[in-house]
C-alpha cells in the first residue's frame, strides 16, 4: 500500500528512484525497498518524503483525502505501526516457508540415501557386454558416487540452515 503510493507519486512527478533518493539524501536502494514494501520510512523521513512529492503524509499512508486530525503525528505513528506489522508478518511467513523447504531437503537426502542402501548397487551384477546396459550401470554408479560425497554436505548445510531459521522464527 505505502510502497505503491510512493512509486505512483514518484512517477507522476517524473522522478527516477535515483533522483528521489538524492533529494531525500538516501541511497537509491532505500527508495527501492520502500516501493517494494520491504521497509518503510521512519516518521521524519515520511514528512520529508511528503514534502518532496508535494503530497500530504496522510495520502502517502493511504487516505485518499487529507483529513483533519487532532494529532497528526499520532496518526502517522499508528499507520506506520500497521505497515510494520504487515512487514513483520510477511517476514515470519518467508522464514516459515524457508524452514520447511530446508526440512524437506533434509528429508529428501535421507530418503534417497535409504533408497540407495536398500537397492544395494544392483548394477554390480548386470551383464555389461551390452553397451546400453553398460552406460546405464555407469550412470547409476556415477550418481551413487556423487550422491554419497555430496549428500553429507547438503544434509549438514540444510540442517544448519533450518536450525538458524528456527531460532530466528522463535525470536
N, C-alpha and C positions, 0 to 999 in steps of 0.2 A: 504494500500500500504506500508507504513513505517513499520507498525506492522508485516506484513507478511515477509518483508525483514529482520527485526531484528530476528524474530523467525527462519527463514530458515538459516541465518548466524550462529546464536547461536547453532542450532542443527548440522550444518555442522562442527562446531568446537568441537562438542561433549560436550557441556556445558549444565548444567541444568539452570533453571531460578535462582535458589539459588546461584550457582557458579558464574554466571554472575553478580548477584546483589552484591555479596561480592567483586568481582573485581572492580565494579563501586562505591562501598561504598554507596549503596542504599538498600532498603528492597526488598524482592522478589516480593511483590505486585506491586511495581513500574514497574518492568520488565514485569509482567503480564499485567498491564494496557497498557503499550506501545504496547505489542504484540496483545492485543485485540482491539487496536485503541481507547481506552477510554481516553488516554492522550498522549502527545508527549514529548520527552526530549527537554530541552532547548538547546541553541546553544553550550554552554560549554559542557554539558553532551553528546551532539551529537558527538563532537570532541573526547571526552574520549571514548565513545562507539565505534567509528570507529577505534580507536587505539587498544582497547581490542579485537575487532573482525578482526583486520588486514584488514580493508576494507576502501576505501576512503569514505568520507562523501557523495559525490555525488552518490555513489552506494547505500548507505543507503536510500537516498532520492528518489531513483527510476531510476537513469540514469544507463543504462547497462554498458557503457564505460565511465571512468572518462574523462571529457572534460577539456580543459584549459580555465579557465575563468579569466578575469582580476581581479575581486574582489570576492574571494571565500566566504567571509562572507556575502556579499550582496546576493549571490545566495542561500546560506543556509537560510538566513532570509526570502527570498521570498518563498522558498519551505516550510519552517515552517509556514509561514502565510497561505499558501494554505491548509496545513494539519489542522491548527487551524480553518480555515473557514469551512472545511468539518466537523470537530468535533462539531462546533457550530451549523451547520445546523442539524446534527443528534440529538443534544440535544433539539433543537427547535421542531423537529418532534416528539420526545418522549414526550415532555411536552404537545404538542398539542393532541396527542393520549390519554395521561393520563387525560387531561382536559375533553375531550369528553366522555371518559369512566365514569368519575365521574358524569358528567351531565346526562348520560344515567342511571346510578344507581339512581340518584335523581328522574328522570322521572319515572323509573320503580316502585320505592317506592310509589310515588304519585298515579300512575295508579293503583297499587294493592290496595292501601287504598281506592281509589274511587270505585273500583270493589267490595270490601268487604262492603262498605257502601251501594252501590246500591243493593247488594244481600240481605242485611238486616238479616243475620243469618237465612237462611231458615230451617236449621236443627232443630230449636226450635219447629216447627210444625210437624215434622216427627213422625211416629209411631215407637217407639223404641222397640217394642216387638220382632221384627226380629233381630237376633244377627248381621247380616251383616249390616243392616241399623244403628244399634246402634254403631257399630265400625266406620262406615263412618261418622256418626254425631260426634262421639268423636274425630276422626282425624281432621275433619273440625273445630271443636271448639278449639282443641289444636293448630292448625295452626293459627287461628284468635288470640288466646290468646298470642302466641309467637310473631306474627307479630305486634300486637298493642304495645307490650312492646319494641320490637327491632327496629321497623321502625323509631321512632323518633331519636334514637341514630345513626342509619345508615344514615338517611337523613341529620342530622346535621354534621356528620363526612364527608360525601361525599360533602356536600355543602361547608364546611370549606376547604376541600382539593381542590375543584375546584377553590375557591377564591384564595387560596395560589398559585396554579399553574397558574391562570390567571395573578396574579401580577408578577410572575416570567417570564411568557411569554412576558409580556409587557416591561420588563426591559432588 
